[in-house]
Amino acid sequence: VLKTRGYPIDDQLAVQGLDRVNLPGRMQMINENPRILIDGAHNAASIDALMRAVGQNITYDSMVVIFACHRDKDITGMIKRLQLGADKMIFTSTGTPRSAEPAELAAQYMELSGKMTQVADTLDEAMQIALRAVSREDIICITGSFYLIAQAARKYNAAMGAVELAAV
């Protein structure tokens, strides 16, 4: 876009610069054993991008997704995209008053996908369920809300920077 507006941009320098970009909370592996990936995807397009990026860039046997979002989000759109990549779903709460009810998320997911799911009141409870369900070759993906991934990052002492502050 900048090039079309007359800005002289060196493609090689742009690629080098983009290679150094670090965005905490996006496709961030916060633990290796078990593998836990966090991503702040919180709308249908970003969930879609996450599912494609994981499928194209991470080798795994099964993906367990822990998901929570706020009531004012496009829940149907996100759930439709989650079912395309998740092998197992666990719905939980963001821990805020705006959080969508995990049981309602699960009911909508089961209605749209026909797949079974589980519900947890907290991220800690969801993690306990997920840890019982994964083997070494699997991955746990936590997504749906920056509030939720900030909790996960604090739990695993991952560097979140501004993302963590946004959830406080």
MARDREN-740307 format. One line per 5 residues: number of its first residue (from 1); their letters; for each residue y negated, z, x negated of N, C-alpha, C. Coordinates in steps of 0.001 Angstrom, whole numbers, m for minus. Atoms other than C-alpha are relative to their C-alpha. Last residue first. Layout:
<sites>
NUM> a> Y:Z:X:Y:Z:X:Y:Z:X ~ ...
</sites>
This chain:
<sites>
168> vaale> 332:m1427:m51:6203:34032:5549:m958:270:1127 ~ m891:m662:m935:7812:30616:6091:m313:1483:147 ~ 201:536:m1337:5014:28605:4538:833:744:1029 ~ 1211:m579:m560:5065:30836:1469:m235:m466:1425 ~ m296:m1377:m357:8680:29887:786:m1229:649:641
163> vagma> m863:31:m1191:7823:26195:903:295:1414:452 ~ 801:47:m1209:4899:26750:m1467:851:m16:1265 ~ 1443:218:90:7149:27780:m4329:m683:45:1340 ~ 482:758:m1149:10836:27491:m3442:m1505:m239:m45 ~ 1452:161:89:12594:28565:m6632:m473:m868:1153
158> anykr> 429:1340:400:16103:29552:m5622:m1527:m50:m20 ~ 1004:m53:1060:17008:33235:m5568:m409:m1371:m521 ~ m619:490:1224:20164:32642:m3515:m984:m112:m1158 ~ m1329:m606:139:19082:34780:m576:659:m403:m1314 ~ 188:m1399:438:15447:33789:m1046:1350:662:m256
153> aaqai> 477:35:1383:16436:30113:m895:m219:1413:m531 ~ m1137:330:864:18480:30685:2253:m415:12:m1465 ~ m907:m1156:m10:15607:32438:4000:1168:m236:m951 ~ 669:m1005:832:13243:29639:2921:847:1271:m58 ~ m338:284:1397:15782:27159:4313:m707:960:m952
148> lyfsg> m1410:m251:290:15607:28784:7736:330:m243:m1470 ~ m202:m1439:m97:11805:28949:7918:1436:349:m401 ~ 407:m564:1288:11578:25361:6656:144:1520:10 ~ 1240:m755:m25:13585:24412:9733:m324:493:m1400 ~ 571:m80:m1336:16468:22155:10667:m1352:679:55
143> ticii> 1124:872:m346:18667:22453:7589:m539:308:1392 ~ 841:m818:m872:21361:24333:5669:m1274:m791:281 ~ 1359:528:m93:24072:22093:4211:m773:831:1022 ~ 706:m639:m1107:27327:23678:3063:m1429:m524:m50 ~ 1416:m337:170:29405:21382:882:m512:669:1270
138> dersv> 847:100:m1185:33137:20891:428:m1444:358:m341 ~ 520:1369:m97:35165:20162:m2713:m943:m210:1184 ~ 804:354:1172:35696:23841:m3593:m648:m1379:108 ~ m775:m54:1243:36902:24750:m109:m919:m471:m1124 ~ 135:994:1067:34828:25571:2929:971:238:m1146
133> arlai> m421:1343:m398:35499:27226:6305:8:m1013:m1138 ~ m1421:m30:m367:35438:30940:5417:541:m1401:262 ~ m758:m308:1214:32145:30424:3579:1498:75:274 ~ m95:1194:847:30680:28715:6643:863:251:m1223 ~ m866:964:m677:31438:31646:8958:229:m1215:m897
128> qmaed> m1346:m579:12:29959:34158:6517:1001:m953:651 ~ m558:195:1342:26960:31858:6006:1411:583:m96 ~ m374:1412:110:26327:31734:9760:631:m282:m1358 ~ m1225:157:m791:26378:35555:9883:495:m1445:m79 ~ m1086:m703:705:23853:35733:7040:1326:m158:732
123> ltdav> m455:837:1108:21717:33040:8707:1145:677:m750 ~ 849:m17:1195:21542:35145:11843:550:m970:m1043 ~ 1322:m546:m311:22823:35161:15433:m964:m86:m1177 ~ 230:m1240:748:25721:32839:14714:m1409:477:308 ~ 1334:m575:m132:27144:30085:16909:m48:1294:m793
118> qtmkg> 63:m1456:m11:30120:27815:16337:m1450:443:34 ~ 947:m558:949:30852:24197:17146:62:1513:53 ~ 155:m1448:m56:33368:22033:18972:m982:443:m1077 ~ m597:m789:1086:32841:18296:19149:m259:1484:214 ~ m1374:m297:m379:32246:16227:22301:724:838:m1046
113> slemy> m967:477:983:29168:14861:20585:1458:150:438 ~ 313:1312:579:26389:15018:23163:1116:m564:m869 ~ 158:982:m1082:27753:17843:25343:m223:m1406:m559 ~ m1327:269:m548:29039:19820:22339:m62:m1039:1108 ~ m775:738:1009:25662:19507:20613:1378:m374:557
108> qaale> 510:1373:1:23794:20541:23779:783:m860:m996 ~ m402:626:m1261:25988:23617:24170:m459:m1456:43 ~ m1438:294:62:25583:24503:20494:470:m709:1259 ~ m174:1100:953:21793:24247:20656:1467:m430:m35 ~ 478:1201:m690:21785:26407:23798:124:m1228:m901
103> apeas> m1008:360:m1011:23978:29027:22097:m414:m1264:758 ~ m1180:628:603:21691:29025:19044:1053:m437:1023 ~ m1173:m862:m125:18583:29706:21155:1228:m703:m573 ~ m880:428:m1085:15644:27686:19859:1216:913:10 ~ m1311:573:264:13417:29690:17554:710:m424:1282
98> rptgt> m22:1399:m453:9768:30206:18490:1383:m641:m119 ~ 44:62:m1469:10066:34023:18267:67:m1423:553 ~ 1368:m102:m504:11163:33666:14630:19:m43:1524 ~ 468:m1362:187:14500:34323:12922:m1439:198:446 ~ 946:19:1120:15209:30621:12527:m503:1400:m308
93> stfim> 1410:m177:m347:18266:31189:14698:m864:m123:m1250 ~ 526:m1339:160:21829:29933:14272:m1460:15:410 ~ 1375:m145:m460:24010:26936:15016:m426:1445:m102 ~ 237:m1395:m332:27129:26266:12963:m1480:102:378 ~ 1358:m469:m286:28351:22701:12872:10:1484:318
88> kdagl> m30:m1264:m726:31488:21297:11233:m1436:464:162 ~ m1402:m167:m382:32138:17781:9939:184:1272:814 ~ m603:m1330:68:28450:16981:9920:1460:m28:426 ~ m374:m395:1348:27288:13471:9129:744:1319:m104 ~ m436:1137:805:26867:11499:12357:480:412:m1387
83> qlrki> m1411:281:m285:26781:14616:14541:537:m1156:m826 ~ m873:m949:700:23551:15659:12856:1473:m346:194 ~ m134:431:1390:21767:12502:14028:909:931:m801 ~ m670:1303:27:22338:13125:17738:244:m456:m1436 ~ m1430:m228:m217:21471:16792:17216:773:m1323:m26
78> mgtid> m591:m568:1214:18103:15905:15707:1504:164:151 ~ 24:981:1076:17133:13574:18529:649:510:m1271 ~ m983:1037:m322:18222:16047:21201:78:m1036:m1116 ~ m1338:m535:203:16306:18888:19548:1069:m1066:249 ~ m846:996:m672:13037:17004:19278:1463:370:m250
73> kdrhc> m413:1178:774:11125:20152:18275:831:m956:865 ~ 919:1106:m261:9237:22632:20483:351:m1277:m762 ~ m148:563:m1348:12150:25089:20690:m849:m1241:236 ~ 868:m587:m1007:12152:25732:16941:128:m762:1307 ~ 1300:642:m140:15076:24799:14764:m820:742:1040
68> afivv> 872:m720:m930:18349:26130:13422:m1304:m770:67 ~ 1209:587:m565:21242:24409:11695:m706:977:921 ~ 608:m1137:m685:24079:25382:9382:m1375:m480:453 ~ 1442:m58:m174:25973:22223:8512:m371:1259:768 ~ 300:m998:m1019:29491:22272:7083:m1516:97:76
63> msdyt> 1330:m603:3:30220:19083:5171:m142:929:1197 ~ 444:m384:m1326:33794:18103:4284:m1385:632:m104 ~ m1080:249:m951:35416:16362:1337:m470:243:1428 ~ m552:m1200:m634:32331:16036:m826:1136:m400:915 ~ m1421:134:m293:30603:13592:m3166:505:1322:581
58> inqgv> m794:m1188:289:26837:13726:m2948:1441:m246:403 ~ 253:m609:1309:24454:10798:m3229:857:1194:m379 ~ 126:958:1096:25093:8262:m456:m39:646:m1379 ~ m1133:923:28:26416:10586:2259:m12:m952:m1186 ~ m1173:m784:405:23867:13274:1410:1205:m923:m125
53> armla> 147:m359:1421:21031:10749:1508:1194:805:m494 ~ m241:1189:826:22199:9241:4818:m51:353:m1489 ~ m1411:349:m149:22501:12644:6525:356:m1224:m850 ~ m840:m981:692:19140:13722:5114:1471:m390:78 ~ 131:255:1442:17359:10526:6201:879:955:m802
48> disaa> m667:1269:267:18681:10950:9745:m28:m318:m1491 ~ m1433:m319:m78:17626:14602:9761:809:m1261:m305 ~ m357:m669:1254:14184:13482:8535:1456:451:m3 ~ 49:938:1130:13864:10899:11312:410:675:m1305 ~ m1121:945:m43:15046:13294:14036:21:m933:m1205
43> nhagd> 187:964:m1084:12689:16124:13102:1123:m1031:m115 ~ 315:m688:m1253:12899:19304:11047:m434:m955:1103 ~ 60:1003:m1073:14451:18294:7720:m196:715:1338 ~ 916:m374:m1072:13681:21195:5382:m133:m1022:1117 ~ 953:1070:m232:16729:20560:3218:m826:361:1223
38> ilirp> 993:m254:m1034:19038:23076:1633:m914:m1211:124 ~ 1147:896:39:22281:22334:m177:m960:406:1096 ~ 893:m199:m1145:24920:24949:m850:m1247:m837:m228 ~ 1185:856:41:27864:24168:m3109:m795:186:1294 ~ m168:1319:m613:30205:27136:m3134:m1299:m807:m102
33> nenim> m1344:m401:m406:30157:27572:m6031:m91:1150:988 ~ m1035:947:420:27128:25522:m7067:1407:381:458 ~ m1179:m719:479:24221:27216:m5314:1083:m1027:m315 ~ 391:m1355:397:20676:26204:m4443:1173:831:m495 ~ m1253:m731:139:21156:22422:m4355:m357:1397:m510
28> qmrgp> m48:m966:1099:17810:21074:m3171:1326:751:34 ~ m1208:361:756:17808:17902:m1054:145:912:m1223 ~ m474:1326:m412:14280:18822:19:1157:m387:m908 ~ m371:m23:m1410:13386:22507:m124:409:m1345:555 ~ m920:m1071:m400:11519:22296:m3379:261:m36:1502
23> lnvrd> 443:m523:m1279:9913:18890:m3932:990:1067:456 ~ m912:m1040:m453:10186:17895:m7563:m570:576:1284 ~ 409:m758:m1179:8586:14635:m8656:1091:1000:375 ~ 317:m1392:372:9456:13601:m12206:m402:862:1194 ~ m1201:m609:553:11239:10349:m11261:m221:1476:m328
18> lgqva> m842:m412:m1128:8276:9453:m9067:1275:687:m473 ~ 635:m1120:m684:6060:9422:m12147:836:518:1149 ~ m109:m1166:886:8440:7241:m14141:m611:1239:659 ~ m1408:m423:m34:8725:4803:m11205:195:1242:m864 ~ m229:m580:m1320:4923:4635:m10890:1427:523:118
13> lqddi> 604:m1337:12:4573:4107:m14640:199:704:1344 ~ m813:m843:877:7033:1197:m14485:m549:1424:m45 ~ m1259:m352:m657:5280:m349:m11481:843:956:m843 ~ m1089:444:873:1834:m248:m13131:1314:474:625 ~ m1063:m994:194:m697:168:m10355:1117:m634:m807
8> pygrt> m938:470:1035:m4025:m1680:m10287:1038:1086:m298 ~ m152:m968:1086:m5593:m709:m6948:1003:m534:m1022 ~ 684:360:1232:m6628:m3727:m4885:110:984:m1145 ~ 1423:m341:m136:m5865:m2545:m1371:m760:m196:m1310 ~ 581:943:m950:m2505:m4338:m1377:m1482:263:222
3> klv> 123:1318:642:m1643:m2413:m4542:m654:m1002:941 ~ 1163:m45:885:m2391:883:m2810:m224:m1339:m695 ~ 1188:0:m829:0:0:0:m1249:0:m872
</sites>
